[in-house]
């Protein structure tokens, strides 16, 4: 079995858990970083897939915590070949009343974490001859959305950091790509997206007719690691059912 390992932040549930499952199913070891340190919540996962998970506790807003998590994973004898900066938070608030605490929490969790995760991964990737960093952004990065000032700004920052790191680290063999989902139905928002006015709105607004799933995002991430195309870097790939371009 290959010792190639891809680290995923926010891997305990939702999109992160789906990515961890898909990458392990493809034969990679997966370093699963979360605050709890628990393995991904995927009850249907086969034992041979679970055996490739390396659950580790870590705080994506603290540089030292992330460095320690990466070192813990590396000590398992695996080769860290990639990173998925997935951890994030979605908080809403009226812009005129937005508190600095709200702003700082969203920016720290969604944007600063991408910088800190990439910095923690950098020496491992360079030491192993390069690799791929996938940042999970959002199609909100190009939209104006009421009550989402901090969230939209944080995801726009993810796209900007992706481009800057791709240019700066290309010479070290490190590629960086932003995968930007639209509405994705997870365990946290299933009730809101499954029925009611939001569901009806999305059925009209999304050309494909419905929100996506965490597995839709996970399959794209897996494909990027499997393709290993050295000339694809710095781009944002939108996976939103064409909602962001529909008029």
C-alpha positions as CSV (number, residue, x, y, z in Angstrom):
1,X,0.0,0.0,0.0
2,X,1.2,3.5,-0.9
3,X,2.3,5.7,2.1
4,X,1.0,8.8,0.3
5,X,-1.0,10.9,2.7
6,X,-3.3,13.9,2.1
7,X,-4.3,16.1,5.1
8,X,-7.9,17.3,5.3
9,X,-8.9,20.0,7.8
10,X,-12.4,20.1,9.2
11,X,-12.6,16.4,8.4
12,X,-15.0,15.2,11.1
13,X,-18.3,15.9,9.3
14,X,-20.0,17.4,6.2
15,X,-17.9,18.1,3.1
16,X,-14.6,17.4,5.0
17,X,-15.8,13.9,6.0
18,X,-16.9,13.2,2.4
19,X,-13.5,14.2,1.1
20,X,-11.7,12.1,3.7
21,X,-13.8,9.1,2.7
22,X,-13.3,9.6,-1.0
23,X,-9.6,10.0,-0.8
24,X,-9.2,7.0,1.5
25,X,-11.4,5.0,-0.9
26,X,-8.9,5.9,-3.7
27,X,-6.1,4.4,-1.7
28,X,-4.6,7.4,0.1
29,X,-3.9,7.7,3.8
30,X,-5.8,10.8,5.1
31,X,-4.7,12.9,8.0
32,X,-8.1,14.0,9.4
33,X,-7.7,17.2,11.4
34,X,-10.6,18.5,13.5
35,X,-11.1,20.2,16.8
36,X,-12.4,17.0,18.4
37,X,-9.8,14.7,16.9
38,X,-12.6,12.2,16.1
39,X,-12.6,10.3,12.8
40,X,-15.0,11.4,10.0
41,X,-18.7,10.7,10.7
42,X,-19.4,8.3,7.8
43,X,-21.2,5.3,9.3
44,X,-21.3,3.3,6.0
45,X,-17.5,3.5,5.6
46,X,-15.8,0.1,5.0
47,X,-13.1,-1.0,7.5
48,X,-10.4,-0.9,4.9
49,X,-11.2,2.8,4.3
50,X,-11.3,3.7,8.0
51,X,-7.9,2.0,8.4
52,X,-6.4,4.7,6.1
53,X,-7.7,7.6,8.3
54,X,-5.3,9.2,10.8
55,X,-7.6,11.3,13.1
56,X,-5.7,14.2,14.9
57,X,-6.9,17.0,17.0
58,X,-6.0,20.5,15.8
59,X,-7.1,24.1,15.9
60,X,-6.9,25.6,12.4
61,X,-6.8,29.1,13.7
62,X,-3.5,28.5,15.7
63,X,-0.2,28.0,13.9
64,X,1.4,25.9,16.6
65,X,-1.6,23.6,16.8
66,X,-1.5,22.9,13.1
67,X,2.3,22.3,13.0
68,X,1.9,19.8,15.8
69,X,-0.9,18.1,14.0
70,X,1.1,17.7,10.8
71,X,4.1,16.4,12.8
72,X,1.9,13.9,14.5
73,X,0.6,12.6,11.1
74,X,4.1,12.5,9.7
75,X,5.3,10.4,12.6
76,X,2.9,7.7,11.5
77,X,5.4,6.9,8.7
78,X,3.4,8.4,5.9
79,X,4.5,10.8,3.1
80,X,2.4,14.1,3.2
81,X,1.7,14.7,-0.4
82,X,-1.2,17.1,-0.2
83,X,-3.6,19.3,1.8
84,X,-7.3,20.1,1.6
85,X,-8.0,23.4,3.5
86,X,-11.7,22.6,4.2
87,X,-12.4,23.9,7.7
88,X,-14.8,26.8,7.8
89,X,-17.8,28.5,9.4
90,X,-20.8,30.2,8.0
91,X,-22.3,33.0,10.2
92,X,-24.8,35.6,9.0
93,X,-25.3,39.1,10.3
94,X,-26.7,42.5,9.4
95,X,-23.8,44.5,8.0
96,X,-24.7,47.7,9.8
97,X,-24.6,45.9,13.1
98,X,-21.8,43.4,12.4
99,X,-19.5,43.0,15.4
100,X,-15.8,42.8,15.2
101,X,-16.0,39.4,17.1
102,X,-18.2,38.1,14.3
103,X,-15.9,39.4,11.6
104,X,-12.8,38.0,13.3
105,X,-14.3,34.6,13.8
106,X,-15.3,34.2,10.2
107,X,-12.1,35.5,8.8
108,X,-9.9,33.5,11.1
109,X,-11.8,30.2,10.5
110,X,-12.3,30.6,6.7
111,X,-9.3,32.6,5.5
112,X,-6.5,32.8,8.1
113,X,-6.8,29.0,8.5
114,X,-5.9,28.6,4.8
115,X,-2.7,30.5,5.3
116,X,-1.8,28.6,8.5
117,X,-2.6,25.2,7.0
118,X,-0.6,25.9,3.9
119,X,2.3,27.1,6.0
120,X,2.2,24.0,8.1
121,X,2.1,21.8,5.0
122,X,4.8,23.7,3.2
123,X,8.0,22.1,4.7
124,X,6.5,18.6,4.4
125,X,5.5,19.1,0.7
126,X,8.9,20.7,-0.2
127,X,10.7,17.8,1.6
128,X,8.7,15.3,-0.4
129,X,9.3,16.9,-3.8
130,X,6.1,19.0,-4.0
131,X,2.4,18.3,-3.9
132,X,-1.1,19.8,-4.2
133,X,-3.1,22.1,-1.9
134,X,-6.8,22.3,-2.5
135,X,-8.7,25.1,-0.8
136,X,-12.4,24.9,-0.3
137,X,-13.9,28.2,-1.2
138,X,-17.4,29.2,-2.2
139,X,-19.3,30.7,-5.1
140,X,-20.2,33.5,-2.7
141,X,-16.7,34.8,-3.4
142,X,-18.1,36.6,-6.5
143,X,-21.6,37.4,-5.3
144,X,-23.2,40.1,-3.2
145,X,-25.3,38.4,-0.6
146,X,-27.3,40.1,2.1
147,X,-26.2,39.4,5.7
148,X,-23.1,37.6,4.4
149,X,-20.5,40.4,4.3
150,X,-17.9,38.5,6.4
151,X,-18.5,35.2,4.8
152,X,-18.3,36.5,1.2
153,X,-15.1,38.5,2.1
154,X,-13.5,35.4,3.6
155,X,-14.2,33.3,0.6
156,X,-13.0,36.0,-1.8
157,X,-9.8,35.9,0.3
158,X,-9.5,32.2,-0.3
159,X,-9.5,32.7,-4.0
160,X,-6.9,35.5,-3.7
161,X,-4.6,33.4,-1.5
162,X,-4.9,30.5,-3.9
163,X,-3.6,32.6,-6.8
164,X,-0.8,34.1,-4.7
165,X,0.4,30.8,-3.3
166,X,0.2,29.1,-6.7
167,X,2.5,31.7,-8.2
168,X,4.9,31.9,-5.3
169,X,5.2,28.2,-4.7
170,X,5.2,26.8,-8.3
171,X,8.9,26.7,-8.3
172,X,8.9,24.4,-5.3
173,X,6.6,21.9,-7.1
174,X,3.5,22.9,-5.1
175,X,0.2,23.5,-7.0
176,X,-2.7,25.3,-5.3
177,X,-6.4,25.1,-6.5
178,X,-9.6,26.6,-5.1
179,X,-12.7,24.4,-5.3
180,X,-15.7,26.7,-4.8
181,X,-19.0,25.0,-4.1
182,X,-22.5,26.5,-4.3
183,X,-25.3,25.3,-2.1
184,X,-24.4,21.9,-0.7
185,X,-26.8,19.9,1.4
186,X,-25.1,18.6,4.6
187,X,-26.2,17.3,7.9
188,X,-26.2,20.9,9.3
189,X,-28.5,22.4,6.7
190,X,-30.5,19.4,5.5
191,X,-33.8,20.5,7.0
192,X,-33.6,24.0,5.4
193,X,-32.6,22.7,2.0
194,X,-34.9,19.7,1.8
195,X,-38.2,21.6,1.9
196,X,-39.8,25.0,2.3
197,X,-39.2,28.3,0.6
198,X,-35.4,28.0,0.3
199,X,-35.8,24.6,-1.5
200,X,-38.4,26.1,-3.8
201,X,-36.1,29.1,-4.5
202,X,-33.1,26.9,-5.3
203,X,-35.0,24.6,-7.6
204,X,-35.8,27.6,-9.7
205,X,-32.4,29.3,-9.3
206,X,-30.0,26.4,-9.8
207,X,-30.1,25.3,-13.5
208,X,-29.4,21.6,-12.5
209,X,-32.5,21.8,-10.3
210,X,-31.3,21.0,-6.8
211,X,-28.4,21.6,-4.3
212,X,-25.3,19.5,-4.5
213,X,-24.0,16.9,-2.0
214,X,-20.8,16.6,-0.1
215,X,-19.9,13.7,-2.4
216,X,-20.1,16.0,-5.4
217,X,-17.4,18.1,-3.9
218,X,-15.4,15.1,-2.7
219,X,-15.3,13.5,-6.2
220,X,-13.9,16.8,-7.7
221,X,-11.2,16.9,-5.0
222,X,-10.3,13.3,-5.6
223,X,-10.1,13.9,-9.3
224,X,-7.6,16.8,-8.8
225,X,-5.3,14.6,-6.8
226,X,-5.5,11.7,-9.2
227,X,-5.0,13.8,-12.3
228,X,-1.7,15.3,-11.0
229,X,-1.7,17.8,-13.9
230,X,1.5,19.9,-13.3
231,X,0.1,22.7,-15.5
232,X,-3.1,23.3,-13.6
233,X,-2.7,25.6,-10.7
234,X,-4.0,28.9,-9.3
235,X,-7.5,28.4,-10.6
236,X,-10.9,28.5,-9.0
237,X,-13.2,25.6,-10.0
238,X,-16.9,26.3,-9.3
239,X,-19.2,23.5,-8.5
240,X,-22.6,25.1,-8.1
241,X,-24.9,23.6,-10.7
242,X,-24.2,26.7,-12.8
243,X,-26.1,28.9,-10.4
244,X,-23.3,31.5,-10.2
245,X,-23.5,32.2,-14.0
246,X,-27.3,31.9,-14.5
247,X,-29.2,35.1,-15.4
